[in-house]
Amino acid sequence: MPLCIGVAVASGVPAELGIISGVIGGLVVGAVRGSTLQVSGPAAGLAALVAETVAEVGVAMLGVIVLFAGLLQIVLGLVRLGRMFQAISVAVVQGMLAGIGVPLMFSQAYPMADAKAPGTPIENMAGIPGLLADILTDPQAMIATLLGVVTIVLSFVWKKVPGPAGKIPAALVAVGIGMVVAALPGVDVKTLQVGNLLASVQVPGAEQFARLADGAVITAILTFTVIASAESLFTAAAVDRMHSGPRTRYNTELIAQGAGNTVAGILGALPVTAVVARSSANVQAGAKTRLSRTLHGLWLLAFALLLPQVLALIPISVLAGVLVHSGWKLFGPAEFPKMWRQDKGEFAVMTMTTLVIVATALLEGVLFGLAAGIVLAALRMSQTVVRRDVEEDTAKVVMAGNATFLRLPKVIEALEAAAASGKPRIRLDLTGVTHLDHACRSQVEEFTAQQRGLGLRVELLMPGEAKPAVTGAGPVGEGPAPEPLPRRPVAAATAGEPAEAVEPVETAAPSPWPTADAEWFYLDTRPLPEERASHSPFVG
């Protein structure tokens, strides 16, 4: 309940909408056989995105955006693209979560002091010194801030409390303390205002649907779809590691999330995603079946309908403290040094994704991170080793690894060096290349044709070939290359019989590998010079 309300407040919408989304997450998403123990509801990770969207297009358009995001999720699940989201780089995902967590912490620092955040993440960060100065001069702001700080501390340490008390959610304990303090004489902190749930429902009308052609609305729909789907399915993978029960059916779970968002959109509520905090609490409480997911929604509905006066006593600063703790967990500062030790390239992708999200917006940061991850993967997959050598009358170029267009300048440099050597023969050995893309293949073939046209003998051994393809003229002044010699018959002998007593027998089919009687033109198998002997032929 505190998390649902806190997310709604942070999203800039009425608190009732957060409760409605929490109920939908339990009753609608929980009823579908996707995940066993994963619990869904309004997510802190989408709070900043929702707040930005509401500020741009208005609260009335939120329902249309969430509705069509849910329909897209259902379509993605039906065409079995649920596992596609698992192909996203872990560095991009962690960078996305960190990029969500940092702005969330700074934006909720202001409600912790009963103040209003300036606006963008950069503005919120820049305004912290001024906020601290205001807190020190206002006793009521100081009380509110202390309640928020106590909430954050409890969120970190309460799980270490021994006995049954440790199983009570820390946020619930913090809410109880905050309500008691807020009721004391002389304390005047802002508290939550919760109205009628049915009255807060805003079903989209024709006017809202008419704005579907708006570019900002289309962008918001796609952003909500991608982020909500990724967060839900990554949470499912994390929750599956917490228990030994049935595993998540990813496509079914994506359909379930889509159904939840479709209903939430019709009611004009917040988007629904799976949430690690709720799900881990569900597992730790000993849940074993999908019934726990449904009961989550029922309990939220009961509390909202039966105890609205109690909810009105909750201090806003306590809810902000709950979200600051959620933002810290999303940020995950320990993940950055861990990623640095494991993979510095992925660390760079993770850091850049976080910084771009903080500096611009969530969608731009995620797209940048995906692009950076793809570039990093392409560079690592295109590891081409090129070795050049000149001996007597032959210029040699040996290539190994993955030859793609990213390494084309290196390949061209080696070919031009072989041509500039002035030798009458050029040998290109590409048998060590595991992948040769169209760009590199075309460059090698064009170079070969060009040099043969100039009268040079070019030996070209391509990947997968048994022997070099040697065509074209011989050295300047010589005639065409000699015809290959006829194959020798292979004799078979039985044990104890002299070889000459056996009739020669032709082989039934040529071997795919070079044999003793194969013809090799200008195939130089001599060892390398002494100064190169200690080096691997695949180290350039």
C-alpha positions as CSV (number, residue, x, y, z in Angstrom):
1,M,0.0,0.0,0.0
2,P,2.7,2.6,0.8
3,L,4.5,1.8,-2.4
4,C,1.4,2.1,-4.5
5,I,0.5,5.4,-3.0
6,G,4.1,6.7,-3.1
7,V,4.5,5.8,-6.8
8,A,1.3,7.6,-7.6
9,V,2.4,10.7,-5.7
10,A,5.8,10.7,-7.4
11,S,4.1,10.3,-10.8
12,G,2.1,13.4,-10.3
13,V,-1.3,11.7,-10.3
14,P,-3.9,11.2,-7.5
15,A,-3.0,8.5,-5.0
16,E,-6.2,6.6,-5.8
17,L,-4.8,5.7,-9.2
18,G,-1.8,4.0,-7.6
19,I,-4.1,1.9,-5.5
20,I,-6.3,1.0,-8.5
21,S,-3.2,-0.2,-10.4
22,G,-2.1,-2.3,-7.4
23,V,-5.5,-3.9,-7.3
24,I,-5.3,-4.6,-11.1
25,G,-1.8,-6.1,-10.7
26,G,-3.2,-8.6,-8.2
27,L,-6.6,-9.4,-9.6
28,V,-5.9,-9.3,-13.4
29,V,-2.2,-10.1,-13.8
30,G,-2.2,-12.5,-10.9
31,A,-5.0,-14.5,-12.4
32,V,-3.0,-15.5,-15.5
33,R,-0.7,-18.5,-15.4
34,G,2.5,-16.7,-16.3
35,S,4.6,-16.5,-13.2
36,T,3.9,-18.2,-9.9
37,L,5.1,-15.8,-7.3
38,Q,5.8,-12.6,-9.2
39,V,3.7,-9.7,-7.9
40,S,2.7,-6.7,-10.1
41,G,1.5,-3.2,-9.5
42,P,2.6,0.4,-10.1
43,A,6.4,0.5,-10.3
44,A,8.8,3.1,-9.0
45,G,10.9,2.6,-12.1
46,L,8.2,4.2,-14.2
47,A,7.4,7.0,-11.9
48,A,9.7,9.5,-13.5
49,L,8.5,8.5,-17.0
50,V,4.8,8.8,-16.0
51,A,5.4,12.2,-14.4
52,E,7.2,13.4,-17.5
53,T,4.4,12.1,-19.8
54,V,1.6,13.6,-17.6
55,A,3.4,17.0,-17.6
56,E,3.6,16.9,-21.4
57,V,0.2,15.4,-22.5
58,G,-1.9,15.6,-19.4
59,V,-3.4,13.1,-17.0
60,A,-6.4,12.5,-19.2
61,M,-4.1,11.0,-21.9
62,L,-2.5,8.6,-19.5
63,G,-5.3,6.0,-19.9
64,V,-5.0,5.9,-23.7
65,I,-1.2,5.5,-23.5
66,V,-1.4,2.7,-20.9
67,L,-4.2,1.0,-22.8
68,F,-2.4,0.8,-26.1
69,A,0.9,-0.2,-24.4
70,G,-1.1,-3.1,-22.9
71,L,-2.5,-4.1,-26.2
72,L,1.0,-4.1,-27.7
73,Q,2.3,-6.3,-24.9
74,I,-0.5,-8.8,-25.6
75,V,0.5,-8.8,-29.3
76,L,4.2,-9.3,-28.4
77,G,3.2,-12.2,-26.2
78,L,1.0,-13.9,-28.8
79,V,3.7,-13.8,-31.4
80,R,6.0,-15.3,-28.8
81,L,8.5,-12.5,-28.5
82,G,8.5,-12.6,-24.7
83,R,12.1,-14.0,-24.5
84,M,13.3,-11.4,-27.0
85,F,13.6,-9.0,-24.0
86,Q,16.1,-11.4,-22.4
87,A,18.5,-10.7,-25.4
88,I,19.1,-7.2,-24.1
89,S,22.6,-6.7,-22.7
90,V,22.7,-6.9,-18.9
91,A,24.9,-3.8,-18.9
92,V,22.1,-1.9,-20.7
93,V,19.5,-3.2,-18.2
94,Q,21.6,-2.3,-15.2
95,G,22.3,1.1,-16.7
96,M,18.6,1.7,-17.3
97,L,17.8,0.8,-13.7
98,A,20.5,3.1,-12.4
99,G,19.3,5.8,-14.7
100,I,15.8,5.4,-13.3
101,G,17.0,5.2,-9.7
102,V,19.2,8.3,-9.6
103,P,16.5,10.8,-10.8
104,L,14.0,9.1,-8.5
105,M,16.1,9.7,-5.4
106,F,16.8,13.3,-6.2
107,S,13.1,14.0,-7.1
108,Q,11.9,12.4,-3.9
109,A,14.3,14.4,-1.7
110,Y,12.0,17.4,-2.0
111,P,8.7,15.7,-0.9
112,M,10.7,14.3,2.0
113,A,11.0,18.0,3.2
114,D,7.4,18.8,2.2
115,A,8.8,20.8,-0.7
116,K,8.2,20.7,-4.5
117,A,10.8,19.5,-6.9
118,P,12.1,22.0,-9.4
119,G,11.6,19.8,-12.5
120,T,14.2,17.9,-14.5
121,P,16.8,15.6,-12.9
122,I,19.6,18.0,-13.5
123,E,17.5,20.9,-11.9
124,N,16.7,18.6,-9.0
125,M,20.3,17.8,-8.4
126,A,21.4,21.5,-8.6
127,G,18.7,22.5,-6.1
128,I,19.8,20.2,-3.3
129,P,22.0,22.8,-1.6
130,G,19.1,25.3,-1.5
131,L,16.8,22.6,-0.2
132,L,19.1,21.8,2.7
133,A,19.3,25.5,3.6
134,D,15.5,25.7,3.6
135,I,15.3,22.6,5.9
136,L,17.6,24.1,8.5
137,T,15.5,27.2,8.7
138,D,12.0,25.5,8.9
139,P,11.2,23.3,11.9
140,Q,8.3,21.6,10.3
141,A,10.4,20.8,7.2
142,M,13.0,19.4,9.5
143,I,10.5,17.1,11.2
144,A,9.2,15.9,7.8
145,T,12.8,15.2,6.6
146,L,13.6,13.3,9.8
147,L,10.6,11.1,9.2
148,G,11.8,10.4,5.7
149,V,15.3,9.7,6.9
150,V,14.0,7.3,9.6
151,T,12.0,5.5,6.8
152,I,15.2,5.1,4.7
153,V,17.2,3.8,7.7
154,L,14.4,1.3,8.6
155,S,14.3,0.1,5.0
156,F,17.9,-0.9,5.2
157,V,18.1,-2.4,8.7
158,W,14.7,-3.7,9.5
159,K,15.3,-7.0,7.7
160,K,18.0,-7.8,10.2
161,V,15.6,-7.6,13.1
162,P,15.3,-11.2,14.6
163,G,12.1,-13.0,15.2
164,P,8.6,-12.6,13.7
165,A,8.9,-8.8,13.8
166,G,11.5,-8.9,11.0
167,K,8.9,-10.3,8.6
168,I,6.8,-7.2,8.8
169,P,7.6,-4.9,5.8
170,A,9.8,-2.0,6.8
171,A,7.7,0.4,4.8
172,L,4.7,-0.6,7.0
173,V,6.6,0.0,10.2
174,A,7.8,3.4,8.9
175,V,4.2,4.3,8.0
176,G,3.1,3.4,11.5
177,I,5.8,5.6,13.1
178,G,5.1,8.4,10.7
179,M,1.3,8.4,11.5
180,V,2.0,8.5,15.3
181,V,4.5,11.4,14.9
182,A,2.1,13.3,12.6
183,A,-0.6,13.1,15.2
184,L,1.5,14.7,17.9
185,P,0.6,18.3,19.0
186,G,2.6,20.9,17.3
187,V,3.5,18.7,14.3
188,D,2.3,20.1,11.0
189,V,3.6,17.9,8.2
190,K,1.8,17.2,4.9
191,T,-0.3,14.0,4.9
192,L,-1.9,11.9,2.2
193,Q,-5.3,12.8,0.8
194,V,-7.1,9.7,-0.5
195,G,-10.6,10.1,-2.0
196,N,-13.1,7.7,-3.5
197,L,-11.6,5.1,-5.8
198,L,-14.6,5.0,-8.2
199,A,-14.6,8.8,-8.4
200,S,-10.9,8.8,-9.4
201,V,-11.5,6.5,-12.4
202,Q,-11.1,8.5,-15.7
203,V,-12.2,6.4,-18.7
204,P,-10.7,7.8,-21.9
205,G,-13.1,9.4,-24.3
206,A,-13.3,10.3,-28.0
207,E,-11.2,13.4,-27.4
208,Q,-8.3,11.4,-26.0
209,F,-8.4,8.8,-28.7
210,A,-8.4,11.5,-31.3
211,R,-4.9,12.5,-30.1
212,L,-3.4,9.1,-31.0
213,A,-1.7,10.7,-34.1
214,D,0.3,13.0,-31.8
215,G,4.0,12.1,-32.0
216,A,4.5,12.6,-28.3
217,V,1.6,10.1,-27.5
218,I,3.0,7.5,-30.0
219,T,6.5,7.8,-28.4
220,A,5.0,7.4,-24.9
221,I,3.1,4.3,-26.0
222,L,6.3,2.7,-27.4
223,T,8.4,3.7,-24.4
224,F,5.9,2.4,-21.9
225,T,5.6,-0.9,-23.8
226,V,9.4,-1.5,-24.0
227,I,10.3,-0.4,-20.5
228,A,7.3,-2.1,-18.7
229,S,7.8,-5.3,-20.6
230,A,11.6,-5.4,-20.0
231,E,11.2,-4.6,-16.3
232,S,8.5,-7.3,-15.8
233,L,10.4,-10.0,-17.6
234,F,13.7,-9.2,-16.0
235,T,12.0,-9.3,-12.7
236,A,10.5,-12.7,-13.5
237,A,14.0,-14.0,-14.2
238,A,15.2,-12.6,-10.8
239,V,12.2,-14.0,-8.9
240,D,12.7,-17.5,-10.5
241,R,16.2,-17.5,-8.9
242,M,14.6,-16.9,-5.5
243,H,12.5,-20.1,-5.4
244,S,12.4,-23.7,-6.6
245,G,8.8,-23.7,-7.8
246,P,7.5,-23.6,-11.4
247,R,9.4,-21.4,-13.7
248,T,7.9,-18.3,-15.5
249,R,6.3,-18.8,-18.9
250,Y,7.6,-15.6,-20.4
251,N,5.2,-15.2,-23.3
252,T,2.2,-15.9,-21.0
253,E,3.5,-13.5,-18.4
254,L,3.9,-10.8,-21.1
255,I,0.2,-11.4,-22.1
256,A,-0.7,-11.1,-18.4
257,Q,1.1,-7.8,-18.0
258,G,-0.6,-6.6,-21.2
259,A,-4.0,-7.6,-19.9
260,G,-3.3,-5.7,-16.7
261,N,-2.2,-2.6,-18.5
262,T,-5.2,-2.8,-20.9
263,V,-7.6,-2.7,-17.9
264,A,-5.5,0.0,-16.2
265,G,-5.7,2.1,-19.3
266,I,-9.5,1.7,-19.6
267,L,-9.7,3.0,-16.0
268,G,-7.2,5.8,-16.5
269,A,-4.8,4.3,-13.9
270,L,-1.0,4.0,-13.7
271,P,0.9,1.4,-15.8
272,V,1.4,-2.0,-14.2
273,T,4.7,-3.9,-14.1
274,A,6.2,-6.7,-12.0
275,V,8.1,-5.2,-9.1
276,V,11.1,-6.8,-7.3
277,A,10.2,-5.4,-3.9
278,R,6.7,-6.9,-3.9
279,S,7.8,-10.2,-5.4
280,S,10.7,-10.7,-3.1
281,A,8.5,-10.0,-0.1
282,N,6.0,-12.5,-1.4
283,V,8.7,-15.2,-1.7
284,Q,10.2,-14.4,1.7
285,A,6.8,-14.6,3.3
286,G,6.6,-18.3,2.2
287,A,4.2,-18.1,-0.7
288,K,4.0,-21.2,-2.9
289,T,1.2,-20.7,-5.3
290,R,-0.3,-18.1,-7.6
291,L,-3.0,-17.4,-5.0
292,S,-0.6,-15.1,-3.2
293,R,-0.6,-12.8,-6.3
294,T,-4.3,-12.5,-6.3
295,L,-4.6,-12.0,-2.6
296,H,-2.2,-9.0,-2.9
297,G,-4.9,-7.2,-5.0
298,L,-7.7,-8.2,-2.7
299,W,-6.0,-6.9,0.4
300,L,-5.2,-3.6,-1.3
301,L,-8.8,-3.2,-2.4
302,A,-10.1,-4.0,1.2
303,F,-7.8,-1.5,2.8
304,A,-8.6,1.2,0.3
305,L,-12.4,0.7,0.7
306,L,-12.6,0.1,4.5
307,L,-9.8,2.3,5.9
308,P,-9.7,5.5,3.8
309,Q,-9.5,7.7,7.0
310,V,-6.4,5.8,8.1
311,L,-4.7,6.4,4.8
312,A,-5.2,10.1,5.2
313,L,-2.9,10.1,8.3
314,I,0.2,8.9,6.3
315,P,2.8,11.6,6.0
316,I,4.0,12.4,2.5
317,S,7.6,12.4,3.7
318,V,7.4,8.8,4.7
319,L,6.2,7.7,1.3
320,A,9.0,9.8,-0.3
321,G,11.5,8.0,2.0
322,V,10.1,4.6,0.7
323,L,10.7,5.8,-2.8
324,V,14.2,7.1,-2.1
325,H,15.1,3.6,-0.8
326,S,13.6,2.1,-3.9
327,G,15.7,4.5,-6.0
328,W,18.8,3.5,-4.2
329,K,18.1,-0.2,-4.9
330,L,17.5,0.6,-8.6
331,F,20.7,2.6,-8.7
332,G,22.7,-0.4,-7.3
333,P,26.0,1.4,-6.7
334,A,27.8,-1.9,-6.0
335,E,27.1,-3.0,-9.5
336,F,29.4,-0.5,-11.1
337,P,32.7,-1.7,-9.5
338,K,31.5,-5.2,-10.0
339,M,31.0,-4.6,-13.7
340,W,34.4,-2.8,-14.0
341,R,36.1,-5.9,-12.6
342,Q,34.2,-8.3,-14.9
343,D,34.2,-6.4,-18.2
344,K,35.4,-2.8,-18.7
345,G,33.6,-2.6,-22.1
346,E,30.3,-3.5,-20.6
347,F,31.0,-1.1,-17.7
348,A,31.4,1.7,-20.3
349,V,28.0,0.8,-21.8
350,M,26.4,0.7,-18.4
351,T,27.8,4.0,-17.3
352,M,26.9,5.8,-20.6
353,T,23.4,4.5,-20.5
354,T,22.9,5.8,-17.0
355,L,24.4,9.2,-17.8
356,V,22.3,9.7,-21.0
357,I,19.1,8.8,-19.2
358,V,19.8,11.2,-16.4
359,A,20.8,14.0,-18.8
360,T,18.0,13.4,-21.4
361,A,15.1,10.9,-20.9
362,L,14.5,7.2,-20.4
363,L,13.8,6.3,-24.0
364,E,16.8,8.2,-25.4
365,G,19.1,6.6,-22.8
366,V,17.9,3.1,-23.4
367,L,18.2,3.5,-27.2
368,F,21.7,4.9,-26.8
369,G,22.6,2.0,-24.5
370,L,21.3,-0.6,-27.0
371,A,23.3,1.1,-29.8
372,A,26.4,1.2,-27.6
373,G,26.0,-2.5,-26.7
374,I,25.6,-3.5,-30.4
375,V,28.7,-1.5,-31.4
376,L,30.7,-3.2,-28.6
377,A,29.5,-6.6,-29.6
378,A,30.3,-5.9,-33.3
379,L,33.8,-4.7,-32.5
380,R,34.5,-7.8,-30.3
381,M,33.1,-10.2,-32.9
382,S,35.3,-8.5,-35.6
383,Q,38.7,-9.5,-34.3
384,T,40.8,-9.8,-37.5
385,V,44.5,-10.7,-37.2
386,V,46.6,-9.8,-40.3
387,R,50.2,-10.8,-40.8
388,R,52.4,-9.6,-43.7
389,D,55.7,-11.1,-44.7
390,V,57.9,-10.9,-47.8
391,E,60.3,-13.7,-48.7
392,E,62.3,-14.0,-51.9
393,D,59.9,-13.5,-54.8
394,T,56.6,-13.8,-52.8
395,A,54.7,-11.3,-50.7
396,K,52.5,-13.1,-48.2
397,V,49.3,-12.0,-46.4
398,V,47.8,-14.3,-43.8
399,M,44.5,-13.5,-42.1
400,A,42.6,-15.1,-39.2
401,G,39.6,-14.3,-37.1
402,N,36.4,-12.5,-38.1
403,A,36.9,-10.3,-41.1
404,T,34.0,-7.8,-41.3
405,F,33.6,-4.3,-42.7
406,L,34.8,-2.9,-39.4
407,R,38.2,-4.2,-40.1
408,L,38.2,-3.3,-43.7
409,P,40.9,-0.5,-43.4
410,K,43.3,-3.0,-41.9
411,V,42.7,-5.5,-44.6
412,I,43.1,-2.9,-47.4
413,E,46.4,-1.7,-45.8
414,A,47.8,-5.3,-45.8
415,L,46.8,-5.9,-49.5
416,E,48.2,-2.6,-50.6
417,A,51.5,-3.3,-48.8
418,A,51.7,-6.7,-50.6
419,A,51.1,-5.0,-54.0
420,A,53.7,-2.3,-53.2
421,S,56.4,-4.9,-52.4
422,G,57.2,-5.3,-56.1
423,K,57.3,-9.1,-55.9
424,P,56.0,-11.1,-58.9
425,R,54.0,-13.4,-56.6
426,I,51.4,-12.7,-54.0
427,R,50.0,-15.3,-51.6
428,L,46.7,-14.6,-49.8
429,D,45.9,-17.2,-47.1
430,L,42.5,-16.7,-45.6
431,T,42.0,-20.3,-44.3
432,G,42.2,-19.0,-40.7
433,V,39.2,-16.7,-41.2
434,T,36.1,-17.9,-39.4
435,H,33.8,-15.3,-40.9
436,L,34.3,-13.3,-44.1
437,D,31.6,-10.7,-44.7
438,H,30.6,-9.4,-48.2
439,A,32.7,-6.2,-47.9
440,C,36.0,-8.0,-47.1
441,R,35.3,-10.8,-49.6
442,S,34.7,-8.2,-52.4
443,Q,37.8,-6.3,-51.5
444,V,40.0,-9.4,-51.6
445,E,38.5,-10.7,-54.9
446,E,38.8,-7.2,-56.5
447,F,42.4,-7.0,-55.4
448,T,43.1,-10.5,-56.8
449,A,41.6,-9.7,-60.1
450,Q,43.4,-6.4,-60.4
451,Q,46.8,-7.9,-59.6
452,R,46.3,-10.8,-62.0
453,G,45.4,-8.3,-64.7
454,L,48.8,-6.7,-64.1
455,G,50.5,-10.0,-64.8
456,L,51.3,-11.1,-61.2
457,R,50.7,-14.7,-60.0
458,V,48.2,-14.5,-57.1
459,E,47.6,-17.5,-54.9
460,L,44.2,-17.1,-53.1
461,L,43.2,-19.6,-50.4
462,M,39.7,-18.8,-49.2
463,P,38.1,-20.1,-46.0
464,G,36.9,-23.7,-46.3
465,E,39.0,-24.5,-49.4
466,A,41.2,-27.5,-49.6
467,K,43.9,-25.9,-51.7
468,P,44.6,-22.4,-53.1
469,A,42.8,-21.1,-56.1
470,V,45.7,-20.2,-58.4
471,T,44.7,-18.6,-61.7
472,G,46.1,-15.9,-63.9
473,A,49.4,-15.4,-65.6
474,G,52.7,-16.5,-64.2
475,P,55.7,-14.2,-63.6
476,V,56.3,-11.5,-66.3
477,G,57.7,-13.1,-69.4
478,E,56.4,-16.6,-68.7
479,G,53.5,-18.4,-70.3
480,P,50.4,-19.6,-68.7
481,A,50.5,-21.8,-65.6
482,P,51.3,-25.5,-66.3
483,E,48.5,-28.1,-66.5
484,P,48.2,-30.1,-63.3
485,L,49.8,-33.5,-63.3
486,P,47.7,-36.6,-63.7
487,R,46.6,-38.3,-60.4
488,R,48.7,-41.4,-59.4
489,P,46.8,-44.6,-58.7
490,V,46.6,-45.6,-55.1
491,A,47.6,-49.2,-54.5
492,A,45.9,-51.5,-52.0
493,A,47.7,-54.5,-50.5
494,T,46.7,-57.2,-48.2
495,A,48.7,-58.2,-45.2
496,G,51.7,-60.5,-46.2
497,E,51.4,-59.7,-49.9
498,P,54.1,-57.7,-51.7
499,A,52.8,-54.4,-52.9
500,E,53.8,-55.1,-56.6
501,A,51.6,-58.1,-56.7
502,V,48.4,-56.1,-56.2
503,E,46.6,-54.3,-59.1
504,P,46.4,-50.6,-58.7
505,V,43.0,-49.4,-57.6
506,E,41.6,-46.0,-58.4
507,T,40.0,-44.3,-55.4
508,A,36.2,-44.2,-55.6
509,A,35.9,-40.5,-54.8
510,P,38.4,-37.7,-54.2
511,S,39.2,-36.9,-50.6
512,P,38.0,-33.5,-49.4
513,W,41.4,-33.0,-47.8
514,P,44.7,-32.7,-49.5
515,T,46.5,-36.0,-50.1
516,A,50.0,-37.0,-51.0
517,D,49.4,-36.6,-54.7
518,A,47.6,-33.2,-54.6
519,E,49.1,-30.4,-56.7
520,W,50.0,-27.3,-54.8
521,F,51.3,-24.3,-56.7
522,Y,53.8,-22.1,-54.9
523,L,52.6,-23.3,-51.5
524,D,55.4,-22.2,-49.2
525,T,55.6,-24.4,-46.1
526,R,59.0,-23.3,-45.0
527,P,59.3,-22.2,-41.3
528,L,59.3,-18.5,-40.5
529,P,62.6,-16.7,-40.0
530,E,64.2,-17.0,-36.5
531,E,63.1,-13.6,-35.3
532,R,59.4,-14.6,-35.9
533,A,59.6,-18.2,-34.9
534,S,58.6,-17.5,-31.3
535,H,55.4,-15.7,-32.3
536,S,52.0,-17.2,-33.1
537,P,51.0,-16.9,-36.8
538,F,47.8,-15.4,-35.5
539,V,49.4,-12.5,-33.6
540,G,49.8,-9.5,-35.8
